């Protein structure tokens, strides 16, 4: 599902009708603002935030910068984009670190917001940046909460500090910091208890932990699917505890997006991270400009490039380039490329980062991950010799491969046919490079 799918589709529809206008009247601007206001309110954006946003855009859109512009329609869209960035936080708010380690992050939020998994995700993300993290299990109430954090830590290879049998989260937090100092962990992430709703007992406990370990940052984990409720939660935590930043979870399942567009404006605190999926690497720093571009259908090419750089092995990429040039590309190489591509995340999410690829347009494009799984199964059912030399795969071998992969002979034939097309295209491209001639080719996903 697209991030902010419903809101994004509505805003993009308004913008597309406005983009080509050579002349913009006051009536046009009022009509556009009315439609944007309705789209934001339907997305559960805070009413005061909507009012302020519309006023800012209207004021600027009625000014001389639009009236004197060569392309007034595009100028208004530029204003909407800039004000959306302002609403989301203007500039990225990066995580900060203590001058004297360890840096302590205290994760807070309601039960079910995703604190435990998010703690692991942030630890994993910052470890890639050179940190040596320690996770701390301070949720002593929820059944199996400690075990859940230990499972997350185990999957990531990140140690978890817990005191079995202890029901005092303040004591656990203190001991964890002492342990981090002695074992030279430079980042401590404390997973605290949540409640189904805010109460004095919860706030008192969190305040006691805060006073005991003096966290460098208190990060509020907010379930973006709860819409306006998430904003009320953020306001309460900020008033009673004082938060330093917000982590938005479940953005991949949110068709409204109201929380993401409201929390910064209401609390004055920046969104620092956005969790975009269930996998433990599905978290990224929150970039207001990139998120605004994605909502308005302008793409997010920078994030796409970063994901590709993270997923693709540079050495393998050089080897692959050499193979493509010398036409030694095999089905093994094809499988390896597919597996690296999958590391970047669901294909539908990748496509949404391309400019103009809105959720509406993607609705007509079926990105079937099962097809890719079938391709993998077919290739993995082949012998090493068959992968290196597909020409040797005769009728009986095709039947064996189909049976071994749980697919049909037609599926095997389709893959081999598409792979042969791809090799021909590469040959044409190679000849183009040698002779300066023109070559053309077309490659589609198998099946």
C-alpha beads as a LAMMPS data file, in Angstrom:
LAMMPS data file: protein, C-alpha beads

447 atoms
446 bonds

1 atom types
1 bond types

-500.0 500.0 xlo xhi
-500.0 500.0 ylo yhi
-500.0 500.0 zlo zhi

Masses

1 110.0

Atoms # bond

1 1 1 0.000 0.000 0.000
2 1 1 1.215 3.477 -0.821
3 1 1 2.260 5.833 1.942
4 1 1 -0.671 8.274 2.456
5 1 1 -2.426 6.564 -0.473
6 1 1 -5.819 8.270 -0.127
7 1 1 -4.490 11.748 0.620
8 1 1 -1.773 11.482 -2.013
9 1 1 -4.233 10.481 -4.767
10 1 1 -6.562 13.399 -3.977
11 1 1 -3.796 16.014 -3.815
12 1 1 -2.181 14.736 -7.003
13 1 1 -5.535 14.931 -8.784
14 1 1 -5.947 18.598 -7.768
15 1 1 -2.365 19.415 -8.766
16 1 1 -2.547 17.675 -12.162
17 1 1 -5.525 19.838 -13.149
18 1 1 -3.660 22.977 -12.119
19 1 1 -0.203 22.233 -13.533
20 1 1 -0.713 23.424 -17.112
21 1 1 -2.670 26.583 -16.366
22 1 1 -1.158 29.587 -18.136
23 1 1 -3.401 31.978 -16.238
24 1 1 -4.577 31.640 -12.638
25 1 1 -7.547 33.591 -11.293
26 1 1 -8.533 34.212 -7.688
27 1 1 -11.459 31.840 -8.267
28 1 1 -9.034 29.078 -9.407
29 1 1 -6.962 29.472 -6.244
30 1 1 -10.064 29.384 -4.013
31 1 1 -11.292 26.212 -5.732
32 1 1 -7.893 24.549 -5.342
33 1 1 -7.669 25.519 -1.666
34 1 1 -11.175 24.170 -1.027
35 1 1 -10.256 20.783 -2.521
36 1 1 -6.946 20.622 -0.659
37 1 1 -8.698 21.543 2.612
38 1 1 -11.234 18.719 2.131
39 1 1 -8.474 16.214 1.253
40 1 1 -6.489 17.113 4.391
41 1 1 -9.524 16.949 6.691
42 1 1 -10.555 13.577 5.231
43 1 1 -7.009 12.373 5.932
44 1 1 -7.616 13.206 9.617
45 1 1 -5.170 16.106 9.703
46 1 1 -5.690 18.330 12.747
47 1 1 -8.239 21.084 11.956
48 1 1 -6.010 23.928 13.242
49 1 1 -3.102 22.596 11.177
50 1 1 -5.285 22.493 8.042
51 1 1 -6.500 26.054 8.624
52 1 1 -2.965 27.381 9.092
53 1 1 -1.670 25.488 6.017
54 1 1 -4.476 26.727 3.735
55 1 1 -4.045 30.315 4.958
56 1 1 -0.291 30.219 4.267
57 1 1 -0.706 28.774 0.754
58 1 1 -3.607 31.128 -0.119
59 1 1 -1.703 34.202 1.019
60 1 1 1.359 33.315 -1.040
61 1 1 -0.675 32.133 -4.065
62 1 1 -2.519 35.460 -4.253
63 1 1 0.757 37.388 -4.233
64 1 1 2.782 38.910 -7.050
65 1 1 5.143 35.912 -7.323
66 1 1 2.300 33.921 -8.936
67 1 1 0.610 36.683 -10.932
68 1 1 3.883 37.718 -12.586
69 1 1 5.116 34.163 -13.152
70 1 1 5.388 32.746 -16.671
71 1 1 3.730 29.523 -15.509
72 1 1 1.299 30.467 -12.715
73 1 1 -0.073 26.915 -12.353
74 1 1 3.377 25.499 -11.636
75 1 1 4.155 28.396 -9.324
76 1 1 1.123 27.576 -7.142
77 1 1 2.165 23.903 -7.032
78 1 1 5.650 25.010 -5.961
79 1 1 4.066 26.989 -3.099
80 1 1 1.957 23.977 -2.013
81 1 1 5.108 21.827 -2.057
82 1 1 7.128 24.352 -0.017
83 1 1 4.361 24.793 2.564
84 1 1 3.991 20.986 2.845
85 1 1 7.723 20.748 3.622
86 1 1 7.283 23.497 6.242
87 1 1 4.394 21.559 7.785
88 1 1 6.418 18.334 7.983
89 1 1 9.404 20.009 9.615
90 1 1 11.292 22.070 6.999
91 1 1 14.711 20.455 7.562
92 1 1 15.595 16.879 8.585
93 1 1 16.119 16.434 12.321
94 1 1 18.968 13.975 12.705
95 1 1 19.469 11.847 15.833
96 1 1 21.907 13.498 18.219
97 1 1 24.548 11.839 20.361
98 1 1 26.073 12.624 23.755
99 1 1 29.569 14.140 23.806
100 1 1 30.463 11.521 26.441
101 1 1 29.155 8.002 25.647
102 1 1 26.924 6.265 26.152
103 1 1 24.111 8.094 24.389
104 1 1 20.792 7.051 25.956
105 1 1 17.547 6.958 23.966
106 1 1 14.353 6.364 25.901
107 1 1 11.519 4.972 23.789
108 1 1 8.013 5.881 24.993
109 1 1 4.475 5.506 23.656
110 1 1 1.175 3.707 24.059
111 1 1 0.878 -0.074 23.990
112 1 1 0.625 -1.357 20.419
113 1 1 2.435 1.598 18.833
114 1 1 5.387 -0.636 17.929
115 1 1 7.959 0.515 20.520
116 1 1 9.757 -2.811 20.930
117 1 1 10.269 -3.509 17.214
118 1 1 11.096 0.151 16.571
119 1 1 13.770 0.070 19.293
120 1 1 15.460 -2.772 17.410
121 1 1 15.057 -1.034 14.053
122 1 1 16.712 2.174 15.300
123 1 1 19.522 0.205 16.955
124 1 1 20.110 -1.612 13.654
125 1 1 20.017 1.604 11.588
126 1 1 22.479 3.427 13.870
127 1 1 24.772 0.395 14.074
128 1 1 25.228 0.763 10.306
129 1 1 26.462 4.279 11.077
130 1 1 29.171 2.912 13.372
131 1 1 27.394 2.812 16.754
132 1 1 27.682 -0.103 19.202
133 1 1 24.118 -0.395 20.587
134 1 1 22.656 -2.110 23.646
135 1 1 18.897 -2.728 23.907
136 1 1 17.306 -2.560 27.374
137 1 1 14.106 -4.387 28.371
138 1 1 12.228 -2.116 30.809
139 1 1 8.691 -3.250 30.003
140 1 1 8.061 -5.476 33.037
141 1 1 4.258 -5.583 32.686
142 1 1 3.266 -6.773 29.232
143 1 1 3.464 -10.569 28.999
144 1 1 6.459 -11.698 26.912
145 1 1 7.615 -8.091 26.292
146 1 1 11.156 -8.925 27.458
147 1 1 11.177 -12.071 25.319
148 1 1 9.979 -10.084 22.283
149 1 1 12.884 -7.637 22.616
150 1 1 15.306 -10.550 23.032
151 1 1 13.957 -12.154 19.841
152 1 1 14.343 -8.855 17.945
153 1 1 17.864 -8.424 19.342
154 1 1 18.722 -12.018 18.435
155 1 1 17.570 -11.565 14.832
156 1 1 19.723 -8.439 14.510
157 1 1 22.704 -9.708 16.518
158 1 1 22.309 -6.835 19.004
159 1 1 22.665 -7.615 22.755
160 1 1 19.696 -7.100 25.092
161 1 1 20.050 -6.185 28.776
162 1 1 17.349 -7.608 31.058
163 1 1 17.095 -8.550 34.759
164 1 1 15.000 -11.677 35.095
165 1 1 12.360 -11.470 37.809
166 1 1 12.800 -7.725 38.390
167 1 1 9.633 -5.620 38.455
168 1 1 11.449 -2.295 38.909
169 1 1 12.101 -0.620 35.528
170 1 1 14.068 2.235 37.155
171 1 1 16.520 -0.269 38.692
172 1 1 16.833 -2.107 35.342
173 1 1 17.542 1.160 33.482
174 1 1 20.242 2.204 35.998
175 1 1 21.963 -1.195 35.865
176 1 1 21.807 -1.188 32.056
177 1 1 23.669 2.135 31.878
178 1 1 26.318 0.827 34.323
179 1 1 26.653 -2.294 32.148
180 1 1 27.001 -0.163 28.991
181 1 1 29.782 1.902 30.601
182 1 1 31.722 -1.196 31.677
183 1 1 31.306 -2.991 28.319
184 1 1 31.872 0.141 26.176
185 1 1 28.462 0.274 24.469
186 1 1 28.122 3.814 23.107
187 1 1 24.339 3.699 22.503
188 1 1 21.689 2.523 24.987
189 1 1 18.091 2.195 23.758
190 1 1 15.559 1.701 26.562
191 1 1 12.275 0.008 25.634
192 1 1 9.749 1.204 28.229
193 1 1 6.256 -0.031 29.100
194 1 1 3.164 1.357 27.413
195 1 1 -0.509 1.390 28.375
196 1 1 -3.695 1.162 26.366
197 1 1 -4.263 4.806 27.295
198 1 1 -2.349 7.596 29.062
199 1 1 -2.553 7.503 32.881
200 1 1 -0.730 9.108 35.800
201 1 1 0.912 5.840 36.845
202 1 1 2.507 5.417 33.391
203 1 1 3.760 9.016 33.323
204 1 1 5.144 8.816 36.868
205 1 1 7.091 5.671 35.998
206 1 1 8.527 7.193 32.816
207 1 1 9.471 10.342 34.721
208 1 1 11.288 8.215 37.328
209 1 1 13.287 6.449 34.584
210 1 1 14.055 9.812 32.999
211 1 1 15.339 11.241 36.311
212 1 1 17.395 8.105 37.004
213 1 1 19.330 7.826 33.724
214 1 1 18.975 11.324 32.141
215 1 1 18.349 10.184 28.553
216 1 1 19.953 12.172 25.764
217 1 1 16.729 11.894 23.762
218 1 1 13.171 10.802 24.579
219 1 1 11.607 9.442 21.395
220 1 1 7.837 9.058 21.197
221 1 1 6.699 6.138 19.016
222 1 1 3.396 6.981 17.305
223 1 1 1.157 4.626 15.324
224 1 1 0.305 6.754 12.285
225 1 1 -2.829 4.685 11.591
226 1 1 -4.526 6.113 14.690
227 1 1 -4.897 9.486 12.971
228 1 1 -6.087 12.326 15.196
229 1 1 -5.692 10.174 18.347
230 1 1 -1.966 10.001 17.644
231 1 1 -1.771 13.790 17.774
232 1 1 -3.544 13.870 21.166
233 1 1 -1.141 11.201 22.485
234 1 1 1.868 13.185 21.243
235 1 1 0.560 16.349 22.905
236 1 1 0.021 14.586 26.263
237 1 1 3.457 12.913 26.302
238 1 1 5.155 16.165 25.381
239 1 1 3.346 18.144 28.092
240 1 1 3.941 15.617 30.876
241 1 1 7.321 14.165 29.955
242 1 1 8.986 16.441 27.424
243 1 1 9.887 14.592 24.235
244 1 1 12.764 15.308 21.845
245 1 1 11.481 13.631 18.718
246 1 1 8.834 11.416 17.157
247 1 1 9.038 8.068 15.359
248 1 1 6.112 7.335 13.023
249 1 1 5.280 3.646 12.615
250 1 1 2.972 1.736 10.236
251 1 1 3.211 4.349 7.505
252 1 1 2.880 1.550 4.943
253 1 1 -0.605 0.734 6.227
254 1 1 -1.885 4.284 6.531
255 1 1 -4.301 5.488 3.883
256 1 1 -4.881 8.809 5.655
257 1 1 -1.588 10.214 6.933
258 1 1 -3.153 12.767 9.263
259 1 1 -0.838 11.990 12.172
260 1 1 2.326 12.493 10.133
261 1 1 1.112 15.842 8.861
262 1 1 -0.043 17.059 12.271
263 1 1 2.378 15.925 15.002
264 1 1 5.192 18.343 14.169
265 1 1 2.874 21.355 13.951
266 1 1 0.984 20.477 17.156
267 1 1 3.927 19.486 19.396
268 1 1 6.692 21.556 17.862
269 1 1 8.853 18.421 18.041
270 1 1 10.431 16.937 14.893
271 1 1 9.681 13.579 13.312
272 1 1 13.080 11.825 13.347
273 1 1 12.347 8.385 11.898
274 1 1 9.656 6.759 9.749
275 1 1 8.964 3.008 9.814
276 1 1 7.648 1.967 6.418
277 1 1 7.189 -1.792 6.783
278 1 1 7.324 -4.831 9.068
279 1 1 10.896 -5.968 8.330
280 1 1 13.647 -4.962 10.763
281 1 1 15.372 -2.800 8.149
282 1 1 12.145 -1.000 7.173
283 1 1 12.999 2.274 8.881
284 1 1 14.553 5.439 7.533
285 1 1 15.441 8.951 8.693
286 1 1 12.521 11.324 8.152
287 1 1 13.194 13.870 5.409
288 1 1 10.370 16.466 5.238
289 1 1 11.232 17.497 1.659
290 1 1 11.325 13.920 0.373
291 1 1 8.087 12.985 2.134
292 1 1 6.328 16.065 0.749
293 1 1 7.497 15.132 -2.749
294 1 1 6.179 11.589 -2.352
295 1 1 2.783 12.798 -1.099
296 1 1 2.457 15.186 -4.054
297 1 1 3.608 12.586 -6.621
298 1 1 6.960 14.255 -7.313
299 1 1 8.952 11.133 -6.448
300 1 1 11.783 10.505 -4.019
301 1 1 14.749 9.597 -6.177
302 1 1 17.327 10.347 -3.448
303 1 1 15.854 7.709 -1.104
304 1 1 15.678 5.250 -3.995
305 1 1 19.387 5.780 -4.749
306 1 1 20.277 5.347 -1.057
307 1 1 18.315 2.087 -0.867
308 1 1 20.077 0.824 -3.998
309 1 1 23.514 1.739 -2.632
310 1 1 22.727 -0.094 0.600
311 1 1 21.351 -3.200 -1.109
312 1 1 23.770 -3.657 -3.988
313 1 1 27.271 -4.966 -3.449
314 1 1 29.754 -2.660 -5.228
315 1 1 32.203 -5.459 -6.055
316 1 1 29.391 -7.574 -7.502
317 1 1 28.185 -4.598 -9.522
318 1 1 31.630 -4.214 -11.153
319 1 1 31.747 -7.945 -11.922
320 1 1 28.242 -7.771 -13.371
321 1 1 29.171 -4.861 -15.625
322 1 1 32.095 -6.888 -16.956
323 1 1 29.857 -9.904 -17.600
324 1 1 27.306 -7.759 -19.419
325 1 1 30.008 -6.280 -21.639
326 1 1 31.494 -9.690 -22.480
327 1 1 28.039 -11.326 -22.812
328 1 1 28.765 -13.883 -20.066
329 1 1 25.553 -13.113 -18.138
330 1 1 24.021 -16.363 -16.814
331 1 1 20.836 -17.362 -15.008
332 1 1 22.907 -17.420 -11.791
333 1 1 23.710 -13.744 -12.337
334 1 1 20.051 -13.024 -13.106
335 1 1 19.005 -14.704 -9.830
336 1 1 21.651 -12.761 -7.885
337 1 1 20.372 -9.443 -9.307
338 1 1 16.797 -10.313 -8.351
339 1 1 17.809 -11.180 -4.787
340 1 1 19.703 -7.902 -4.391
341 1 1 16.705 -6.022 -5.797
342 1 1 14.429 -7.663 -3.202
343 1 1 16.662 -6.308 -0.404
344 1 1 15.530 -2.806 -1.358
345 1 1 11.952 -3.645 -0.347
346 1 1 8.658 -4.286 -2.162
347 1 1 8.786 -3.278 -5.839
348 1 1 5.589 -1.236 -5.467
349 1 1 7.328 0.933 -2.825
350 1 1 10.351 1.408 -5.094
351 1 1 8.144 2.452 -8.034
352 1 1 6.317 5.005 -5.875
353 1 1 9.628 6.811 -5.379
354 1 1 9.822 7.584 -9.103
355 1 1 8.395 10.981 -10.139
356 1 1 4.895 10.707 -11.572
357 1 1 4.350 7.141 -10.352
358 1 1 1.367 7.816 -8.131
359 1 1 -0.674 5.161 -6.338
360 1 1 -3.432 5.753 -8.898
361 1 1 -1.133 4.984 -11.816
362 1 1 0.337 1.992 -10.011
363 1 1 -3.213 0.676 -9.611
364 1 1 -3.105 -0.298 -13.283
365 1 1 0.341 -1.813 -12.933
366 1 1 0.288 -5.179 -11.244
367 1 1 3.522 -5.669 -9.325
368 1 1 3.152 -9.324 -8.378
369 1 1 5.883 -10.340 -5.930
370 1 1 4.726 -13.977 -6.336
371 1 1 5.903 -13.902 -9.949
372 1 1 9.412 -13.075 -8.781
373 1 1 9.237 -15.911 -6.243
374 1 1 8.271 -18.295 -9.078
375 1 1 11.228 -17.127 -11.173
376 1 1 13.532 -17.789 -8.201
377 1 1 12.057 -21.257 -7.700
378 1 1 12.503 -22.159 -11.391
379 1 1 16.160 -21.052 -11.486
380 1 1 16.957 -22.774 -8.179
381 1 1 15.542 -26.052 -9.555
382 1 1 18.130 -26.051 -12.330
383 1 1 21.534 -27.700 -12.071
384 1 1 24.624 -25.429 -12.017
385 1 1 25.386 -26.509 -15.607
386 1 1 21.858 -25.594 -16.762
387 1 1 22.093 -22.145 -15.187
388 1 1 25.399 -21.505 -16.932
389 1 1 24.192 -22.883 -20.278
390 1 1 20.379 -22.635 -20.674
391 1 1 20.662 -23.876 -24.296
392 1 1 21.127 -27.413 -22.962
393 1 1 17.669 -27.429 -21.308
394 1 1 15.634 -29.791 -23.486
395 1 1 12.033 -31.007 -23.069
396 1 1 12.690 -33.605 -20.378
397 1 1 14.838 -31.197 -18.368
398 1 1 12.048 -28.585 -18.548
399 1 1 9.575 -31.097 -17.108
400 1 1 12.001 -31.935 -14.280
401 1 1 12.633 -28.226 -13.485
402 1 1 8.886 -27.487 -13.483
403 1 1 8.175 -30.403 -11.129
404 1 1 11.043 -29.423 -8.817
405 1 1 9.957 -25.775 -8.601
406 1 1 6.227 -26.401 -8.234
407 1 1 5.539 -24.504 -11.468
408 1 1 4.485 -25.508 -14.982
409 1 1 6.505 -26.231 -18.122
410 1 1 4.924 -23.053 -19.575
411 1 1 6.461 -21.048 -16.692
412 1 1 9.895 -22.549 -17.400
413 1 1 9.515 -21.833 -21.118
414 1 1 8.488 -18.229 -20.416
415 1 1 11.540 -17.611 -18.214
416 1 1 13.949 -19.106 -20.768
417 1 1 12.342 -17.123 -23.584
418 1 1 12.588 -13.854 -21.637
419 1 1 16.170 -14.593 -20.604
420 1 1 17.098 -15.189 -24.254
421 1 1 15.460 -11.857 -25.195
422 1 1 17.523 -10.178 -22.517
423 1 1 20.760 -11.710 -23.798
424 1 1 19.960 -10.537 -27.337
425 1 1 19.286 -7.030 -26.026
426 1 1 22.630 -7.024 -24.198
427 1 1 24.377 -8.149 -27.370
428 1 1 22.776 -5.275 -29.304
429 1 1 23.806 -2.803 -26.600
430 1 1 27.327 -4.181 -26.658
431 1 1 27.478 -3.805 -30.451
432 1 1 26.123 -0.281 -30.125
433 1 1 29.019 0.546 -27.823
434 1 1 31.576 -0.932 -30.205
435 1 1 30.311 0.451 -33.529
436 1 1 28.319 3.497 -32.489
437 1 1 25.342 1.912 -34.266
438 1 1 21.795 1.771 -33.003
439 1 1 20.311 -1.184 -31.214
440 1 1 16.971 -1.768 -29.618
441 1 1 15.546 -4.369 -27.322
442 1 1 12.781 -4.992 -24.878
443 1 1 12.769 -7.008 -21.680
444 1 1 9.714 -7.753 -19.594
445 1 1 9.381 -9.447 -16.246
446 1 1 8.985 -13.202 -16.804
447 1 1 5.442 -14.666 -16.770

Bonds

1 1 1 2
2 1 2 3
3 1 3 4
4 1 4 5
5 1 5 6
6 1 6 7
7 1 7 8
8 1 8 9
9 1 9 10
10 1 10 11
11 1 11 12
12 1 12 13
13 1 13 14
14 1 14 15
15 1 15 16
16 1 16 17
17 1 17 18
18 1 18 19
19 1 19 20
20 1 20 21
21 1 21 22
22 1 22 23
23 1 23 24
24 1 24 25
25 1 25 26
26 1 26 27
27 1 27 28
28 1 28 29
29 1 29 30
30 1 30 31
31 1 31 32
32 1 32 33
33 1 33 34
34 1 34 35
35 1 35 36
36 1 36 37
37 1 37 38
38 1 38 39
39 1 39 40
40 1 40 41
41 1 41 42
42 1 42 43
43 1 43 44
44 1 44 45
45 1 45 46
46 1 46 47
47 1 47 48
48 1 48 49
49 1 49 50
50 1 50 51
51 1 51 52
52 1 52 53
53 1 53 54
54 1 54 55
55 1 55 56
56 1 56 57
57 1 57 58
58 1 58 59
59 1 59 60
60 1 60 61
61 1 61 62
62 1 62 63
63 1 63 64
64 1 64 65
65 1 65 66
66 1 66 67
67 1 67 68
68 1 68 69
69 1 69 70
70 1 70 71
71 1 71 72
72 1 72 73
73 1 73 74
74 1 74 75
75 1 75 76
76 1 76 77
77 1 77 78
78 1 78 79
79 1 79 80
80 1 80 81
81 1 81 82
82 1 82 83
83 1 83 84
84 1 84 85
85 1 85 86
86 1 86 87
87 1 87 88
88 1 88 89
89 1 89 90
90 1 90 91
91 1 91 92
92 1 92 93
93 1 93 94
94 1 94 95
95 1 95 96
96 1 96 97
97 1 97 98
98 1 98 99
99 1 99 100
100 1 100 101
101 1 101 102
102 1 102 103
103 1 103 104
104 1 104 105
105 1 105 106
106 1 106 107
107 1 107 108
108 1 108 109
109 1 109 110
110 1 110 111
111 1 111 112
112 1 112 113
113 1 113 114
114 1 114 115
115 1 115 116
116 1 116 117
117 1 117 118
118 1 118 119
119 1 119 120
120 1 120 121
121 1 121 122
122 1 122 123
123 1 123 124
124 1 124 125
125 1 125 126
126 1 126 127
127 1 127 128
128 1 128 129
129 1 129 130
130 1 130 131
131 1 131 132
132 1 132 133
133 1 133 134
134 1 134 135
135 1 135 136
136 1 136 137
137 1 137 138
138 1 138 139
139 1 139 140
140 1 140 141
141 1 141 142
142 1 142 143
143 1 143 144
144 1 144 145
145 1 145 146
146 1 146 147
147 1 147 148
148 1 148 149
149 1 149 150
150 1 150 151
151 1 151 152
152 1 152 153
153 1 153 154
154 1 154 155
155 1 155 156
156 1 156 157
157 1 157 158
158 1 158 159
159 1 159 160
160 1 160 161
161 1 161 162
162 1 162 163
163 1 163 164
164 1 164 165
165 1 165 166
166 1 166 167
167 1 167 168
168 1 168 169
169 1 169 170
170 1 170 171
171 1 171 172
172 1 172 173
173 1 173 174
174 1 174 175
175 1 175 176
176 1 176 177
177 1 177 178
178 1 178 179
179 1 179 180
180 1 180 181
181 1 181 182
182 1 182 183
183 1 183 184
184 1 184 185
185 1 185 186
186 1 186 187
187 1 187 188
188 1 188 189
189 1 189 190
190 1 190 191
191 1 191 192
192 1 192 193
193 1 193 194
194 1 194 195
195 1 195 196
196 1 196 197
197 1 197 198
198 1 198 199
199 1 199 200
200 1 200 201
201 1 201 202
202 1 202 203
203 1 203 204
204 1 204 205
205 1 205 206
206 1 206 207
207 1 207 208
208 1 208 209
209 1 209 210
210 1 210 211
211 1 211 212
212 1 212 213
213 1 213 214
214 1 214 215
215 1 215 216
216 1 216 217
217 1 217 218
218 1 218 219
219 1 219 220
220 1 220 221
221 1 221 222
222 1 222 223
223 1 223 224
224 1 224 225
225 1 225 226
226 1 226 227
227 1 227 228
228 1 228 229
229 1 229 230
230 1 230 231
231 1 231 232
232 1 232 233
233 1 233 234
234 1 234 235
235 1 235 236
236 1 236 237
237 1 237 238
238 1 238 239
239 1 239 240
240 1 240 241
241 1 241 242
242 1 242 243
243 1 243 244
244 1 244 245
245 1 245 246
246 1 246 247
247 1 247 248
248 1 248 249
249 1 249 250
250 1 250 251
251 1 251 252
252 1 252 253
253 1 253 254
254 1 254 255
255 1 255 256
256 1 256 257
257 1 257 258
258 1 258 259
259 1 259 260
260 1 260 261
261 1 261 262
262 1 262 263
263 1 263 264
264 1 264 265
265 1 265 266
266 1 266 267
267 1 267 268
268 1 268 269
269 1 269 270
270 1 270 271
271 1 271 272
272 1 272 273
273 1 273 274
274 1 274 275
275 1 275 276
276 1 276 277
277 1 277 278
278 1 278 279
279 1 279 280
280 1 280 281
281 1 281 282
282 1 282 283
283 1 283 284
284 1 284 285
285 1 285 286
286 1 286 287
287 1 287 288
288 1 288 289
289 1 289 290
290 1 290 291
291 1 291 292
292 1 292 293
293 1 293 294
294 1 294 295
295 1 295 296
296 1 296 297
297 1 297 298
298 1 298 299
299 1 299 300
300 1 300 301
301 1 301 302
302 1 302 303
303 1 303 304
304 1 304 305
305 1 305 306
306 1 306 307
307 1 307 308
308 1 308 309
309 1 309 310
310 1 310 311
311 1 311 312
312 1 312 313
313 1 313 314
314 1 314 315
315 1 315 316
316 1 316 317
317 1 317 318
318 1 318 319
319 1 319 320
320 1 320 321
321 1 321 322
322 1 322 323
323 1 323 324
324 1 324 325
325 1 325 326
326 1 326 327
327 1 327 328
328 1 328 329
329 1 329 330
330 1 330 331
331 1 331 332
332 1 332 333
333 1 333 334
334 1 334 335
335 1 335 336
336 1 336 337
337 1 337 338
338 1 338 339
339 1 339 340
340 1 340 341
341 1 341 342
342 1 342 343
343 1 343 344
344 1 344 345
345 1 345 346
346 1 346 347
347 1 347 348
348 1 348 349
349 1 349 350
350 1 350 351
351 1 351 352
352 1 352 353
353 1 353 354
354 1 354 355
355 1 355 356
356 1 356 357
357 1 357 358
358 1 358 359
359 1 359 360
360 1 360 361
361 1 361 362
362 1 362 363
363 1 363 364
364 1 364 365
365 1 365 366
366 1 366 367
367 1 367 368
368 1 368 369
369 1 369 370
370 1 370 371
371 1 371 372
372 1 372 373
373 1 373 374
374 1 374 375
375 1 375 376
376 1 376 377
377 1 377 378
378 1 378 379
379 1 379 380
380 1 380 381
381 1 381 382
382 1 382 383
383 1 383 384
384 1 384 385
385 1 385 386
386 1 386 387
387 1 387 388
388 1 388 389
389 1 389 390
390 1 390 391
391 1 391 392
392 1 392 393
393 1 393 394
394 1 394 395
395 1 395 396
396 1 396 397
397 1 397 398
398 1 398 399
399 1 399 400
400 1 400 401
401 1 401 402
402 1 402 403
403 1 403 404
404 1 404 405
405 1 405 406
406 1 406 407
407 1 407 408
408 1 408 409
409 1 409 410
410 1 410 411
411 1 411 412
412 1 412 413
413 1 413 414
414 1 414 415
415 1 415 416
416 1 416 417
417 1 417 418
418 1 418 419
419 1 419 420
420 1 420 421
421 1 421 422
422 1 422 423
423 1 423 424
424 1 424 425
425 1 425 426
426 1 426 427
427 1 427 428
428 1 428 429
429 1 429 430
430 1 430 431
431 1 431 432
432 1 432 433
433 1 433 434
434 1 434 435
435 1 435 436
436 1 436 437
437 1 437 438
438 1 438 439
439 1 439 440
440 1 440 441
441 1 441 442
442 1 442 443
443 1 443 444
444 1 444 445
445 1 445 446
446 1 446 447
